[in-house]
Amino acid sequence: MLRWNGKTEQLTGGRRDTVRIEKDGTIIYGTGFSASGVSKKFGFAGTVSGEIEAKDKEPQVEQEEEPNE
């Protein structure tokens, strides 16, 4: 369960609760989640794991060499 503290602008999860964050092909799971609405940063106090999907910005095209005459 996540808890929001409006006075400190802190979002926190339980020490043993697993939080999942997903953005742009990246998925992170962790325990002991905390985030700051002021600094826009987050962290985990416990175990963290995840997946990153890497995508090339521009596809690479192989060029064929022209035969020398």
N, C-alpha and C positions, 0 to 999 in steps of 0.2 A: 504494500500500500504506500502511495506517495502522500506526503503532507506538505502543504504550502503555508509559509509564515509570511503574511502580508507586511508585517513591520520590518522584517529583515530582508524580505524578498528572496527567501531561501526555499528551495524545493528539496526535500529529503526523502529517502526511502529507508526502510528498516535495515538493520545491520545484516540480516540474513535473507532479506527479500531480494529477488532477482529482478533487475530492470533491463528492458531491451530498448535500445536506441537504434533507429534505422534512418539512414539518409544517403541518397545518391549511390546506392549499391553497397554501402558499408553497413554492417550490422554488428553491434556491440552488446554483449550481455555482461552484467556485473552485479555485485552485491555491495551494499554500503554506499549507495548512490547519494550524491549531493550536487546541487547546482545553484548558482547565484544569478538572480535576475539583474543585478547591478553590473557585474563584470562579464556576464554572458559566458561563463566558464563552468564546466562540470567535471566531476571526478568520481572515482570509486575507491572505497576504503578496503574492499575485499577482492576476491578473485574476479578476473576479467578475461573474457574470451570473445572471439568474433570472427567475422569474415569480411574480406575486402574484395570487391570485384573491380579489377583494373580494366579500364577501357582506353584504347588509343584515341587521342583527339582527332587525328587525321589518319585514315587508313593508308597503309604503305602500299604503293603500287610498284611492282617490279617492271623495269623497262627492259625490253629486249634490245640487245645490241645489233646494230645493222652490220651485215657482212662487209668486210673490206674487199673492194674490187681492184 
